[in-house]
Amino acid sequence: MTLEDLKIKQLTNQYLVEPGDKMTVIRDLCGMQAQFMTNVMHSLRIRCNDYNEATLKDHLVKNWTIRGTVHVFAEDDLPLFLHCADGKNYRRNEWTDCSWWNQRADWALTPERQAYLSSVILEALEKAPRTREELRRICQEAGMGEQEGNSMFDPWGGGIRELCERGFLNYVVQEKKMFCLSPAFTPMPEEEAGLEMARRYFTNMGPATIHDAMYFFHTTAAQVKKWIDRLPVADYQWEGKTYYAIDNGKQYNRDIPGCLFLAGFDQLMLGYEKKESLYLDPGHMRDIFNLAGIVMPALMLDGKVVGRWKKKERKLRIQLFVPLSPGDRAAVKEKAEALWDDIASLEGLS
């Protein structure tokens, strides 16, 4: 297998060569990482043949999933991503078991107080969705102390994150952080859920290496190998590495797209070990994956990242990593104008 073969298979499977419908795309790619909702919107826009901003949120939810990060995903995949310790903790407002959170030295909530404040939050959300700040104020009015609040509303999640992971809450699918009650569901067994996520990964992000899957799922090589042993994968060789993929019936007889404006936190960047990326030169890795944990929107030409971009209101700014020919600059400009009809200025191409 050649490098071009690998790229066209990955790009096709990720719906960057031939778009698919929104629900198929978001299920196949295991959701979209959602630190910023604008990234989710753009990631779907460049992959979907039915993209409609007015109905984008329909049938979608937002919660912590893969890698312990917030994703937007299909509502009917709640059982897949929130398996709640094999269902034992599903909507269980009891907190005596040890967790990553309550073993921290600065954790200020007793099990009883966490249960009480959780009940306060759930009662408030029965009336309407609420922002984090509104829920914090409601809990303060119900007697929550400052240190308790720092635990319940820890910037990395805290007690409110645990309520999400136990199937009580979801984020509202929007940029502003707001919570709502989750629809009821029956969690899948954890082992079954992991295998299904791996099946989707090797079907729709493959060909991928064991290291790639470890990176995407933030798991061990042993776990990935267990999944591979149970899945109908085919293996491919390139430069001494083994890549695995599950046949999905797609054809790979198209060209690599000439120009792609990838979203921030795009699955094409997050789907594979960043240090072994087929698309990103190691010398520019920190230009896309910065030290603050942000994955910048990448500009790709002919299957290679050549820069990054940022659009604010009607201004599009491009930061190039390499010089471009006049033809390449024209291709980038043409693609930008096809994506956005409101661009008043385009900086960085000269």
C-alpha positions as CSV (number, residue, x, y, z in Angstrom):
1,M,0.0,0.0,0.0
2,T,1.2,3.5,-0.8
3,L,0.9,6.7,1.2
4,E,-1.6,8.0,-1.3
5,D,-3.7,4.8,-0.9
6,L,-3.7,5.2,2.9
7,K,-4.7,8.8,2.7
8,I,-7.5,8.3,0.2
9,K,-9.0,5.5,2.3
10,Q,-8.9,7.5,5.5
11,L,-10.2,10.7,3.8
12,T,-13.0,8.7,2.1
13,N,-14.0,6.8,5.2
14,Q,-14.1,10.1,7.1
15,Y,-16.6,11.6,4.6
16,L,-14.1,14.2,3.3
17,V,-14.2,12.9,-0.2
18,E,-17.9,12.0,-0.6
19,P,-20.2,13.5,2.0
20,G,-22.9,11.6,3.9
21,D,-26.0,12.5,5.9
22,K,-25.6,14.1,9.3
23,M,-26.7,11.3,11.5
24,T,-24.6,8.7,9.6
25,V,-21.5,10.9,9.8
26,I,-21.8,11.6,13.5
27,R,-22.4,8.0,14.4
28,D,-19.7,6.6,12.2
29,L,-17.1,9.0,13.5
30,C,-18.0,8.5,17.2
31,G,-19.3,12.0,17.6
32,M,-17.3,15.3,17.3
33,Q,-15.2,16.8,20.1
34,A,-17.0,19.9,21.3
35,Q,-14.8,22.3,23.3
36,F,-16.2,24.8,20.9
37,M,-19.5,24.3,19.1
38,T,-18.3,26.2,16.0
39,N,-15.8,23.4,15.4
40,V,-18.6,20.8,15.5
41,M,-20.7,22.8,13.1
42,H,-17.8,23.2,10.6
43,S,-16.7,19.6,10.9
44,L,-20.2,18.5,10.0
45,R,-20.6,21.1,7.3
46,I,-17.5,19.8,5.3
47,R,-18.7,16.2,5.7
48,C,-22.5,16.3,5.3
49,N,-24.7,16.4,2.2
50,D,-27.7,17.6,4.3
51,Y,-26.1,20.2,6.4
52,N,-28.7,22.7,7.7
53,E,-27.8,25.0,10.6
54,A,-31.4,25.4,11.5
55,T,-31.8,21.6,12.2
56,L,-28.2,20.9,13.2
57,K,-29.0,20.2,16.9
58,D,-31.9,17.8,16.1
59,H,-31.4,14.3,17.5
60,L,-28.0,15.3,19.0
61,V,-26.7,15.5,22.5
62,K,-23.5,16.8,24.2
63,N,-21.7,15.0,27.0
64,W,-18.3,13.6,28.2
65,T,-17.3,10.6,26.1
66,I,-14.1,9.4,24.4
67,R,-10.8,10.4,26.0
68,G,-12.8,12.0,28.9
69,T,-13.6,15.0,26.6
70,V,-16.9,16.6,25.7
71,H,-18.4,15.5,22.4
72,V,-21.6,16.1,20.4
73,F,-23.1,12.8,19.3
74,A,-26.3,11.1,18.3
75,E,-28.9,10.9,21.1
76,D,-29.6,7.3,20.4
77,D,-25.9,6.6,21.2
78,L,-26.2,7.6,24.8
79,P,-26.2,3.9,25.8
80,L,-23.0,3.5,23.9
81,F,-21.0,6.3,25.4
82,L,-22.4,6.5,28.9
83,H,-22.3,2.9,30.1
84,C,-22.3,4.0,33.7
85,A,-20.1,1.3,35.1
86,D,-22.0,-1.4,33.3
87,G,-25.3,0.3,34.4
88,K,-24.6,0.0,38.1
89,N,-24.3,3.8,38.5
90,Y,-27.0,4.7,36.0
91,R,-29.0,7.6,37.7
92,R,-27.7,6.5,41.1
93,N,-27.5,9.5,43.5
94,E,-25.3,7.7,46.0
95,W,-21.6,8.6,46.2
96,T,-19.9,6.4,48.8
97,D,-17.8,4.5,46.3
98,C,-14.3,5.8,45.6
99,S,-13.9,7.8,42.4
100,W,-11.2,9.8,40.7
101,W,-12.9,12.9,42.1
102,N,-13.6,12.1,45.7
103,Q,-10.1,10.8,46.2
104,R,-8.5,14.2,45.5
105,A,-7.1,16.1,48.5
106,D,-9.1,19.2,47.7
107,W,-12.5,17.3,47.4
108,A,-14.8,19.0,49.9
109,L,-18.1,17.1,49.4
110,T,-19.1,14.2,51.7
111,P,-21.2,11.6,50.0
112,E,-24.3,12.9,51.8
113,R,-23.7,16.5,50.7
114,Q,-23.0,15.5,47.1
115,A,-26.3,13.6,47.1
116,Y,-28.1,16.6,48.5
117,L,-26.6,19.1,46.1
118,S,-27.2,16.7,43.2
119,S,-30.9,16.6,44.2
120,V,-31.0,20.4,44.2
121,I,-29.5,20.5,40.7
122,L,-31.9,17.8,39.3
123,E,-34.9,19.6,40.8
124,A,-33.8,22.9,39.2
125,L,-33.4,21.3,35.8
126,E,-36.8,19.7,35.9
127,K,-38.1,23.3,35.4
128,A,-35.8,24.4,32.6
129,P,-32.2,24.1,31.3
130,R,-29.7,26.1,33.4
131,T,-26.2,27.5,32.9
132,R,-23.4,26.3,35.2
133,E,-23.5,29.8,36.9
134,E,-27.3,29.5,37.5
135,L,-26.9,26.1,39.0
136,R,-24.1,27.2,41.2
137,R,-26.2,30.1,42.5
138,I,-29.2,27.8,43.2
139,C,-26.9,25.5,45.1
140,Q,-25.5,28.4,47.1
141,E,-29.0,29.4,48.0
142,A,-29.6,25.9,49.2
143,G,-26.6,26.1,51.6
144,M,-23.6,25.1,49.4
145,G,-20.3,26.4,50.9
146,E,-17.5,27.9,48.8
147,Q,-15.2,24.8,49.0
148,E,-18.2,22.5,48.3
149,G,-18.9,24.6,45.2
150,N,-15.3,24.3,44.0
151,S,-15.8,20.5,44.0
152,M,-19.3,20.4,42.7
153,F,-18.5,22.9,39.9
154,D,-14.8,22.1,39.3
155,P,-13.6,23.7,36.0
156,W,-12.8,20.2,34.8
157,G,-16.2,18.8,35.7
158,G,-16.4,17.8,39.3
159,G,-19.7,16.7,40.7
160,I,-21.8,18.0,37.9
161,R,-19.7,16.0,35.4
162,E,-20.4,12.9,37.5
163,L,-24.1,13.6,37.1
164,C,-23.6,13.7,33.4
165,E,-21.6,10.5,33.3
166,R,-24.3,8.7,35.4
167,G,-27.0,9.6,32.8
168,F,-28.7,12.3,34.7
169,L,-27.7,15.3,32.6
170,N,-26.5,16.4,29.2
171,Y,-25.1,19.7,28.0
172,V,-27.5,21.6,25.8
173,V,-26.1,21.4,22.2
174,Q,-24.9,25.0,21.9
175,E,-21.8,27.1,22.5
176,K,-22.9,28.5,25.9
177,K,-22.4,26.0,28.7
178,M,-25.9,25.0,29.8
179,F,-27.2,21.7,31.2
180,C,-30.5,19.9,30.7
181,L,-32.0,16.6,31.9
182,S,-31.0,13.6,29.8
183,P,-33.6,11.4,28.2
184,A,-33.9,7.9,29.7
185,F,-31.8,5.1,28.2
186,T,-30.4,1.7,29.1
187,P,-26.6,1.7,29.2
188,M,-24.7,-0.9,27.2
189,P,-22.3,-3.3,29.0
190,E,-18.9,-1.6,29.0
191,E,-17.1,-4.3,27.1
192,E,-19.8,-4.4,24.4
193,A,-19.7,-0.6,24.1
194,G,-15.9,-0.6,23.7
195,L,-16.1,-3.2,21.0
196,E,-18.7,-1.3,19.1
197,M,-16.7,2.0,19.3
198,A,-13.7,0.1,18.0
199,R,-15.7,-1.4,15.2
200,R,-16.8,2.1,14.1
201,Y,-13.3,3.4,14.4
202,F,-11.6,0.8,12.2
203,T,-14.6,0.9,9.7
204,N,-14.7,4.7,9.4
205,M,-11.3,6.0,10.4
206,G,-9.2,3.1,9.2
207,P,-6.8,2.1,8.0
208,A,-5.2,2.9,11.4
209,T,-2.4,1.5,13.5
210,I,-2.6,0.2,17.0
211,H,-0.9,3.4,18.1
212,D,-3.6,5.5,16.3
213,A,-6.4,3.7,18.1
214,M,-4.6,4.0,21.5
215,Y,-4.3,7.7,20.9
216,F,-8.0,8.1,19.8
217,F,-9.4,6.1,22.7
218,H,-6.7,7.0,25.2
219,T,-6.3,3.3,26.0
220,T,-3.7,0.6,26.1
221,A,-2.1,-1.5,23.3
222,A,-3.4,-4.6,25.0
223,Q,-7.0,-3.3,24.8
224,V,-6.7,-2.4,21.2
225,K,-5.3,-5.8,20.3
226,K,-8.2,-7.5,22.1
227,W,-10.6,-5.5,20.0
228,I,-8.7,-6.3,16.8
229,D,-8.8,-10.0,17.6
230,R,-12.6,-9.8,17.8
231,L,-13.2,-7.7,14.7
232,P,-13.2,-8.6,11.0
233,V,-10.2,-6.4,10.2
234,A,-7.9,-6.5,7.2
235,D,-4.3,-5.4,7.6
236,Y,-2.1,-3.3,5.3
237,Q,1.6,-2.6,5.4
238,W,3.3,0.8,4.8
239,E,6.8,1.7,5.8
240,G,7.1,-1.2,8.3
241,K,3.8,-0.3,10.1
242,T,0.6,-2.4,10.1
243,Y,-2.6,-0.6,9.5
244,Y,-6.0,-2.2,10.2
245,A,-9.4,-1.5,8.6
246,I,-12.9,-3.1,8.3
247,D,-14.4,-3.2,4.9
248,N,-17.4,-0.9,4.5
249,G,-18.1,-1.3,0.8
250,K,-16.8,2.1,-0.2
251,Q,-14.9,2.8,-3.4
252,Y,-11.5,4.5,-3.2
253,N,-11.1,5.6,-6.8
254,R,-11.4,9.3,-6.2
255,D,-8.6,11.8,-6.0
256,I,-7.3,13.3,-2.7
257,P,-9.2,16.6,-2.2
258,G,-7.2,19.6,-3.5
259,C,-8.1,21.9,-0.6
260,L,-9.8,21.3,2.8
261,F,-10.5,23.7,5.6
262,L,-10.5,21.3,8.5
263,A,-12.3,22.2,11.7
264,G,-10.5,22.7,15.0
265,F,-10.4,19.4,16.9
266,D,-11.2,17.7,13.6
267,Q,-11.4,13.9,13.6
268,L,-8.8,13.8,10.8
269,M,-6.3,15.3,13.3
270,L,-7.6,13.5,16.4
271,G,-8.2,10.1,14.8
272,Y,-4.5,9.2,14.6
273,E,-1.4,9.5,16.7
274,K,-0.4,13.1,16.1
275,K,3.3,12.3,16.1
276,E,2.8,9.8,13.3
277,S,0.3,11.8,11.3
278,L,0.2,11.2,7.6
279,Y,-0.9,14.8,7.0
280,L,1.1,17.0,9.4
281,D,4.8,17.6,9.2
282,P,6.4,17.1,12.7
283,G,8.0,20.5,12.5
284,H,4.5,22.1,12.5
285,M,2.8,19.9,15.0
286,R,2.7,22.6,17.7
287,D,1.2,25.0,15.2
288,I,-1.9,22.7,15.2
289,F,-1.6,20.9,18.5
290,N,-0.6,23.7,20.9
291,L,0.6,23.3,24.4
292,A,-2.7,24.5,25.9
293,G,-4.5,21.4,24.5
294,I,-6.2,23.3,21.6
295,V,-6.3,21.7,18.2
296,M,-6.3,24.5,15.6
297,P,-8.3,24.5,12.4
298,A,-5.9,23.1,9.7
299,L,-5.6,24.1,6.0
300,M,-4.8,21.1,3.8
301,L,-3.7,21.0,0.2
302,D,-3.4,17.8,-1.7
303,G,-3.4,15.7,1.6
304,K,-0.8,17.8,3.5
305,V,-1.3,20.4,6.2
306,V,0.1,23.7,4.9
307,G,-1.3,26.1,7.4
308,R,-4.0,27.0,9.8
309,W,-7.0,29.3,9.6
310,K,-9.3,31.4,11.7
311,K,-12.6,33.1,10.6
312,K,-14.0,35.8,12.8
313,E,-17.2,37.4,11.5
314,R,-16.4,38.4,7.9
315,K,-12.6,38.1,8.2
316,L,-10.7,35.0,7.2
317,R,-7.1,34.9,8.3
318,I,-4.7,32.2,7.1
319,Q,-1.3,31.4,8.6
320,L,0.8,29.5,6.1
321,F,3.5,27.1,7.2
322,V,5.1,26.8,3.7
323,P,5.2,29.0,0.6
324,L,2.4,28.4,-1.9
325,S,2.4,28.6,-5.7
326,P,0.1,31.1,-7.3
327,G,-2.1,28.2,-8.4
328,D,-2.3,26.9,-4.8
329,R,-3.2,30.3,-3.5
330,A,-5.9,30.6,-6.1
331,A,-7.3,27.1,-5.1
332,V,-7.4,28.2,-1.4
333,K,-9.2,31.4,-2.3
334,E,-11.7,29.6,-4.4
335,K,-12.4,27.0,-1.7
336,A,-12.8,29.7,0.9
337,E,-15.3,31.6,-1.2
338,A,-17.2,28.4,-1.9
339,L,-17.5,27.7,1.9
340,W,-18.3,31.2,3.0
341,D,-20.2,33.8,1.0
342,D,-19.7,36.6,3.6
343,I,-15.9,37.0,3.4
344,A,-15.0,40.7,3.3
345,S,-11.3,40.1,3.7
346,L,-8.9,37.2,3.3
347,E,-5.5,37.7,4.9
348,G,-2.3,35.7,4.8
349,L,-2.3,34.4,1.2
350,S,0.0,37.0,-0.3
